[in-house]
Amino acid sequence: MKQTIILGAGMAGIGAGLHLLKRGVDVTIVDQTEPGRETSYGNAGLIQTEAVEPYALPRDIGKLFMIATGISNDVYYEISNLPSHALSLLKYWWYSGPSQYGKISKAYASIISRSTAEHAPFIAEAGAEDLVAHDGFRTFYRDGREFEKGIANAKRLFETYGLGSSVMTGRQLMEAEPHIQISGAGAIHWPDTWAVRDPGSLVVAYADLFRKLGGKIVRGDAQSLSPSGSGWKVTTVDGPVEADAVVVALGPWSPTLLQSFGYDIQMVRKRGYHMHYRSDTPLNVPLMDMANGYVLAPMLKGMRITTGAELTKEASLAAPVQLKRAHKAASEIIPLGSPVENAPWSGTRPCMPDMLPVIGEAPKHKGLWFHFGHGHQGFTLGPATGRMLAELMTGETPFTDATPFRPARLF
Ligand SMILES: Cc1cc2nc3c(=O)[nH]c(=O)nc-3n(C[C@H](O)[C@H](O)[C@H](O)COP(=O)(O)OP(=O)(O)OC[C@H]3O[C@@H](n4cnc5c(N)ncnc54)[C@H](O)[C@@H]3O)c2cc1C
């Protein structure tokens, strides 16, 4: 394969583009907007080595009750949006069961463990070191019993995956974060997770590197994709672009495009919001408030609050209920100043019911490749799964077993 079009210039599209370029492929990325302006822009900026197990649907009655009654801030939904999610949620429920989840986590860990190793050379080549902090990430517990459960889980993750962490008492947390106002029960520190101070700018830096290495990025509408001879064609502002192969890396928009090629793809659309606050007393290290389901992260623009999952339809209006609650809870932790933006940003995590990204060639179309569905960790995973995709496309042996990620599993 000599030429490839990649549809989508988020972390997934750019990550794949860089790996393909490095294998001598002529790559054009097509996006309707500038690189890194959508989901890859507004996330919590964590390159999450601690997320070795994907985010499952809670199956214990207590947690489900809290979600159903709106007590939990982790998940929010409007009843009218649930029917559109019924089938994908049912599947998500099934895959979250113990035996399925064990196999899924093993596959997930194999790509998560590769994430920083794939980001590191791109960060260096892009000259983006200033955007990335290496001081880890913390999960904060207000309640003693939940803290004990968190410690037991961290111990299990160490025994299963060798994942490092350390336990901090409330006092130790307050020493490490002098502006914190409440100690809670304590925190768990995950030292190997990296924190990006402006996620959108990291994607832009990777996009600049992509151009420097000879790749092209043009504006165009992915919906114009059509077969052309033995390859593919898409219309761009610079005219038609043709290639032997095309990669769909449209994040949450991928199913819409693929519907017109006969692929009915169920995705659990989990919307999240962010807002920045001016703060003279920021945190040093990003913190997840486990009782309230949000992340508080120091960013170049201010302290960014990112929320949990809102189950939405594609065209649903913004309903930043979780952000309001998160802001109240975060204000207890540190003084938050005035908001930087007038309105919150929102974006959608592209989650597959089996929690694994979709990586490989389409079952019914030669030269049509999938690279989407990275869910809660697409910012982390883009370069690692981009490597896997490039290896598959160029006939190399993938760095880890690619079978669990193959598109055919969805149909
Ligand atoms: C609140 C929140 C917090 C998160 N926190 C983290 C985190 O800390 N760490 C982490 O790893 N992940 C996190 N995530 C998840 C992560 O952001 C996503 O998994 C990831 O950004 C998906 O990347 P992508 O490239 O697949 O999609 P996107 O970044 O959305 O890219 C898709 C691209 O497709 C383009 N596109 C769409 N339609 C068309 C069209 N018709 N024609 C042309 N182009 C089109 C868009 O313009 C866009 O550039 C978070 C997500 C949210 C919402």
The ligand as an SDF file (V2000), in Angstrom:
LIG
                    3D

 53 58  0  0  0  0  0  0  0  0999 V2000
  -14.5450   14.9170   29.4300 C   0  0  0  0  0  0  0  0  0  0  0  0
  -13.5790   13.9330   28.8150 C   0  0  0  0  0  0  0  0  0  0  0  0
  -12.4080   13.6180   29.4860 C   0  0  0  0  0  0  0  0  0  0  0  0
  -11.5060   12.7030   28.9330 C   0  0  0  0  0  0  0  0  0  0  0  0
  -10.3060   12.4820   29.5560 N   0  0  0  0  0  0  0  0  0  0  0  0
   -9.3840   11.6750   28.9760 C   0  0  0  0  0  0  0  0  0  0  0  0
   -8.0910   11.5220   29.5360 C   0  0  0  0  0  0  0  0  0  0  0  0
   -7.7380   12.1500   30.5250 O   0  0  0  0  0  0  0  0  0  0  0  0
   -7.2300   10.6520   28.9390 N   0  0  0  0  0  0  0  0  0  0  0  0
   -7.5660    9.9560   27.8190 C   0  0  0  0  0  0  0  0  0  0  0  0
   -6.7640    9.1600   27.3380 O   0  0  0  0  0  0  0  0  0  0  0  0
   -8.7680   10.1300   27.2100 N   0  0  0  0  0  0  0  0  0  0  0  0
   -9.6850   10.9650   27.7620 C   0  0  0  0  0  0  0  0  0  0  0  0
  -10.9030   11.1470   27.1750 N   0  0  0  0  0  0  0  0  0  0  0  0
  -11.2250   10.3870   25.9520 C   0  0  0  0  0  0  0  0  0  0  0  0
  -10.5100   10.9460   24.7220 C   0  0  0  0  0  0  0  0  0  0  0  0
  -10.6180   12.3530   24.6910 O   0  0  0  0  0  0  0  0  0  0  0  0
  -11.0880   10.3480   23.4270 C   0  0  0  0  0  0  0  0  0  0  0  0
  -11.1250    8.9390   23.5280 O   0  0  0  0  0  0  0  0  0  0  0  0
  -10.2110   10.7210   22.2350 C   0  0  0  0  0  0  0  0  0  0  0  0
   -9.9940   12.1090   22.1800 O   0  0  0  0  0  0  0  0  0  0  0  0
  -10.8240   10.2500   20.9290 C   0  0  0  0  0  0  0  0  0  0  0  0
   -9.9440   10.6480   19.9050 O   0  0  0  0  0  0  0  0  0  0  0  0
  -10.3400   10.4840   18.3900 P   0  0  0  0  0  0  0  0  0  0  0  0
   -9.2060   10.9320   17.5770 O   0  0  0  0  0  0  0  0  0  0  0  0
  -10.8800    9.1130   18.1790 O   0  0  0  0  0  0  0  0  0  0  0  0
  -11.6150   11.4620   18.2260 O   0  0  0  0  0  0  0  0  0  0  0  0
  -11.6270   13.0670   18.0250 P   0  0  0  0  0  0  0  0  0  0  0  0
  -10.5610   13.7200   18.7860 O   0  0  0  0  0  0  0  0  0  0  0  0
  -13.0330   13.5130   18.2680 O   0  0  0  0  0  0  0  0  0  0  0  0
  -11.2970   13.2430   16.4930 O   0  0  0  0  0  0  0  0  0  0  0  0
  -12.2500   12.9610   15.4880 C   0  0  0  0  0  0  0  0  0  0  0  0
  -12.0340   13.9650   14.3720 C   0  0  0  0  0  0  0  0  0  0  0  0
  -12.9800   13.6640   13.3160 O   0  0  0  0  0  0  0  0  0  0  0  0
  -13.3510   14.8950   12.7260 C   0  0  0  0  0  0  0  0  0  0  0  0
  -14.6170   14.7420   11.9950 N   0  0  0  0  0  0  0  0  0  0  0  0
  -15.8240   14.4080   12.4950 C   0  0  0  0  0  0  0  0  0  0  0  0
  -16.7300   14.3430   11.5020 N   0  0  0  0  0  0  0  0  0  0  0  0
  -16.0790   14.6690   10.3630 C   0  0  0  0  0  0  0  0  0  0  0  0
  -16.4830   14.7580    8.9970 C   0  0  0  0  0  0  0  0  0  0  0  0
  -17.7250   14.5380    8.5840 N   0  0  0  0  0  0  0  0  0  0  0  0
  -15.5470   15.0950    8.0760 N   0  0  0  0  0  0  0  0  0  0  0  0
  -14.2570   15.3320    8.4410 C   0  0  0  0  0  0  0  0  0  0  0  0
  -13.8360   15.2460    9.7210 N   0  0  0  0  0  0  0  0  0  0  0  0
  -14.7360   14.9180   10.6640 C   0  0  0  0  0  0  0  0  0  0  0  0
  -13.4580   15.8530   13.8960 C   0  0  0  0  0  0  0  0  0  0  0  0
  -13.3580   17.2030   13.4520 O   0  0  0  0  0  0  0  0  0  0  0  0
  -12.2940   15.4150   14.7680 C   0  0  0  0  0  0  0  0  0  0  0  0
  -11.1340   16.1900   14.5500 O   0  0  0  0  0  0  0  0  0  0  0  0
  -11.8200   12.0550   27.7040 C   0  0  0  0  0  0  0  0  0  0  0  0
  -12.9870   12.3980   27.0140 C   0  0  0  0  0  0  0  0  0  0  0  0
  -13.8680   13.3410   27.5580 C   0  0  0  0  0  0  0  0  0  0  0  0
  -15.1010   13.6890   26.7890 C   0  0  0  0  0  0  0  0  0  0  0  0
  1  2  1  0
  2  3  1  0
  2 52  2  0
  3  4  2  0
  4  5  1  0
  4 50  1  0
  5  6  2  0
  6  7  1  0
  6 13  1  0
  7  8  2  0
  7  9  1  0
  9 10  1  0
 10 11  2  0
 10 12  1  0
 12 13  2  0
 13 14  1  0
 14 15  1  0
 14 50  1  0
 15 16  1  0
 16 17  1  0
 16 18  1  0
 18 19  1  0
 18 20  1  0
 20 21  1  0
 20 22  1  0
 22 23  1  0
 23 24  1  0
 24 25  2  0
 24 26  1  0
 24 27  1  0
 27 28  1  0
 28 29  2  0
 28 30  1  0
 28 31  1  0
 31 32  1  0
 32 33  1  0
 33 34  1  0
 33 48  1  0
 34 35  1  0
 35 36  1  0
 35 46  1  0
 36 37  1  0
 36 45  1  0
 37 38  2  0
 38 39  1  0
 39 40  1  0
 39 45  2  0
 40 41  1  0
 40 42  2  0
 42 43  1  0
 43 44  2  0
 44 45  1  0
 46 47  1  0
 46 48  1  0
 48 49  1  0
 50 51  2  0
 51 52  1  0
 52 53  1  0
M  END
$$$$
